[in-house]
Amino acid sequence: MAGVGQVAEVEAAGRAIGGRSDRERVVAMFQKYMPDKVAHADALLAKHAGKEAALIASLVMKFGPETTGGAAPSPAAVSAARKRKREAEVAELEAELADVEEEIAYLLSRAEALRARIKAKREEEEVERSERLRQRNWG
C-alpha cells in the first residue's frame, strides 16, 4: 500500500477535488482507468474499510492522478506513476534483501562458532583416548 506521506497528499487532493466521498473517488478512478472493473469498486472498498485513503493513494500510484472528470491522463503521467510505483517496490525489495543478507551473515558466524566447538570437543576426546592408551600401555 501507500506510505503515510502519500496518504496525506491523497486526502488533501480529495478535499481539493470537491469533497467527494471515498467511494465516489474510487469509482471515478475505476471509470477512468479500469472501466471494466467498476463493479468491483464496492468490494475493494469493503476489503480496505478504514484504510480508504491508503487504498486511494495506492490507486494513484498505480494509475495516475485523480481528476474531477474528463479524459484519461496522458501516457506520460501514467508512465511516471508506474515508475514511482516500481521504484517504491524496488526500495522495499532492497530493504528485504538487506535484512536477509544480515540474517545470513549472522547464521554463518553462528555456524563457524559451532564448528569451533565441535573441533574442540573432538580434540578433547582425542586427548582422553590418548591418555587411556598411555595408561593401559604403561599402567
C-alpha positions in Angstrom: 0.0 0.0 0.0 1.0 3.6 0.1 3.2 5.4 2.6 1.9 7.9 5.2 3.1 11.0 3.2 1.3 9.7 0.1 -1.9 9.1 2.1 -1.8 12.7 3.4 -1.3 14.0 -0.1 -4.2 12.0 -1.5 -6.5 13.1 1.3 -5.6 16.7 0.6 -6.2 16.1 -3.1 -9.5 14.6 -2.4 -10.6 17.6 -0.5 -9.4 19.9 -3.3 -11.3 17.8 -5.9 -14.6 18.8 -4.3 -15.0 16.8 -1.1 -16.2 13.7 -2.8 -16.7 10.6 -0.8 -14.1 7.9 -0.8 -16.5 5.7 -2.8 -17.1 8.4 -5.4 -13.3 8.9 -5.7 -12.6 5.1 -6.2 -15.5 4.7 -8.6 -14.2 7.7 -10.6 -10.7 6.2 -10.8 -12.1 2.9 -11.9 -14.2 4.6 -14.5 -11.2 6.4 -15.9 -8.5 3.7 -15.6 -10.4 0.4 -15.5 -13.9 0.8 -16.7 -14.4 -2.9 -16.9 -13.8 -3.2 -13.1 -16.2 -0.5 -11.8 -18.4 -3.3 -10.5 -15.6 -4.3 -8.1 -15.1 -0.9 -6.5 -17.5 -1.6 -3.6 -15.9 -5.0 -2.8 -12.4 -3.3 -2.9 -13.7 -0.6 -0.5 -15.1 -3.2 1.8 -11.8 -5.1 1.9 -10.0 -1.9 2.8 -12.6 -0.5 5.2 -10.9 2.1 7.5 -7.9 2.4 5.1 -9.6 4.1 2.2 -7.1 6.9 2.0 -4.3 4.3 1.7 -6.3 2.5 -1.0 -6.8 5.7 -3.0 -3.1 6.5 -2.6 -2.2 3.1 -3.9 -4.5 3.6 -6.9 -3.0 7.0 -7.6 0.5 5.4 -7.5 -0.6 2.6 -9.8 -2.7 4.6 -12.4 -2.1 8.3 -12.0 -3.7 11.4 -10.5 -7.4 11.8 -9.6 -9.3 14.4 -11.6 -12.8 15.7 -11.5 -13.6 14.1 -14.8 -12.7 14.3 -18.4 -10.1 12.4 -20.4 -7.8 9.8 -19.1 -4.3 11.1 -18.0 -1.6 11.4 -20.5 0.6 8.4 -21.2 3.5 10.3 -19.7 1.6 10.8 -16.4 0.7 7.1 -16.3 4.3 6.1 -17.1 5.6 8.4 -14.3 3.1 6.9 -11.8 4.1 3.4 -12.7 7.8 4.4 -12.5 7.3 5.8 -9.0 5.5 2.5 -8.0 8.3 0.4 -9.4 10.9 2.5 -7.6 9.0 2.1 -4.3 8.7 -1.7 -4.9 12.5 -1.9 -5.7 13.3 0.0 -2.5 11.1 -2.4 -0.5 12.8 -5.4 -2.1 16.3 -3.9 -1.4 15.4 -3.4 2.2 14.2 -7.0 2.5 17.3 -8.3 0.8 19.5 -6.3 3.2 17.6 -8.0 6.1 18.1 -11.4 4.6 21.8 -10.8 4.0 22.2 -9.7 7.6 20.5 -12.8 8.8 22.7 -15.0 6.6 25.8 -13.3 8.0 24.6 -14.0 11.5 23.9 -17.6 10.7 27.3 -18.1 9.0 29.1 -16.7 12.1 26.9 -19.0 14.3 27.9 -22.0 12.1 31.5 -21.1 12.4 31.2 -20.9 16.2 29.6 -24.3 16.3 32.3 -25.8 14.1 34.9 -24.5 16.5 33.1 -26.0 19.5 32.8 -29.4 17.6 36.5 -29.3 16.8 37.3 -28.6 20.5 35.2 -31.4 21.7 36.8 -33.8 19.2 40.2 -32.7 20.4 39.2 -33.3 24.0 38.0 -36.8 23.0 41.3 -37.5 21.2 43.3 -36.3 24.3 41.3 -38.5 26.6 41.7 -41.5 24.2 45.4 -41.0 24.1 45.6 -40.7 27.8 43.7 -44.0 28.3 46.0 -45.7 25.8 49.1 -44.4 27.6 47.7 -45.6 30.9 46.9 -49.0 29.5 50.4 -49.4 27.9 52.3 -48.1 30.9 49.9 -49.0 33.6 
